[in-house]
Amino acid sequence: MQDVSNLDKFITVLNAYQSDIGTEVKFNGTDEEEIASTLREVTISINAYGNNSYDMLCKLTESMRLTAVWQRLRRLGMGYLKCSQIRSLPTAIAGGKEQRAQVDLTFSINPIVKAQVDRGDTVKFNLEKG
């Protein structure tokens, strides 16, 4: 972990939680492949510390609407859904106050898993009379 004690301001990013929305499983007979596609909602918690922490998060949330950001997220297989209200969380530290702010960003992701499923063209049975 990086030492941030000498920085005037910094941001931390934490994976808060994930929840599955739904899964679709398909079989591609031509390629003999099973494909599982899960739509998942991911919430990331962003914490800003130091001067203008609230303003930093305001700029971050506004930038999520920019075309360049949407295009980059799309290349990563993600989509931006929404953000929570930005929370101002000033904290008393060493006789003073440190400005802090927090916001949650929610994204959609769609991981796709493929597995080879070889089919059997013929099956041999041995019948025994018992």
N, C-alpha and C positions, 0 to 999 in steps of 0.2 A: 504494500500500500504506500502511496506517495505521501511524503510529509508536506502538509499544507499550512503549517503553523506560521510561516513567513509570508504567506500570500494575503493581500488585502481583500480579495474576493475569490470565490471559487464555487463550483457547482458539483453536486453529486447526483448520480443517476442510479436508481434501484428498480429492479423488476419487482413490482408490488404483487401482482397476481395474474394468473391466466385462467380463462374458462373456455371450455369447448362449447361451440354453438351447435355443431352438427358434423356428421361424417358421412361421406358417400364412398361406397366401394364399387368399383367397376371391374369387369373382366374383359380384357382384350384378347379374343380368341386367335386373331391373326398372329400376334406376337407372343401368345401364351404368357400373358402378364396380368397380374392383379394390381389395381391402382387404388390406394386409399387416400382420399382427400378430406382433410379436416379443417373446417373454418373455426378459427380460434380468436378470441378477443384478449388482448394483452394490455395491461395497464402498467405504465412506467411512472414512478414517482421522481420528480425533479426537485431537488433542494438547493437553494442559492443562499450563500453566506457572504456578508460584507456589505459595503456601501452600495446603494442602488440595487439591492438584491431583488426587490419587487419589480423595479423597472426592467431588469434583465429578463425576468420571467414573462413580463408583458411583451417584450420584443420577441422572445422565443415563441410564445403562443400565437402571436400575429404572423410570424414567419412560417408557421405550419400551413398557412393558406397560400403561400407562394408557389407558383408553377414549378420552379426549380426543385423545391422540396418534394412536391407531389411526384415529380418524375423520378427523383432519386429513390424515394420510398417504393415506387412501383418496380424499379429495377431490383430492389431487395425483396420483392414479393410481399410488401406491406401496404396498408392503406391507413391514412389518418382518419379517425372517427370523431373525436371530441376531446375537450379538456375540461377539467374541473375549474372552479373558481380559484384564483390565486389567493393563497392565504398568507397574510403578513404575520410573522412569528418572531418579533423582537425578543431577544434573550439577554438577561443580565449576566455579564461576564466581567470578572475582575474589577468591580466598582463602576463599570460602564455598561452600555448596551451594545449588543451586536445585532445588526439588521439581518433578518432571515426571512425567507419566503419559500413557499412550497406550492407545487401544482402537480396534478396527475394528468398524464396524456394517455389516451386510449387509442390503440391501433388494432387493425384486423390483420391476421396473417393466415395463410393457407398452405401449410406444409403438405407436400405430396410424397407419399412413399410408394415405391414400385417394387414388386417381388415377382420373380420368375416362377411360373406354375406350369410345369411340364405335364402335358396330358398323355394319357396312355392310349395308344391306338388299338391295342389288343390286350385282352386279359385271359390268362390261362387258369382254368379251374380243375381241381382234382376232386372228384366225388367218390366218397367211400360209403359203402353200404354198411349200416351199423345197427 
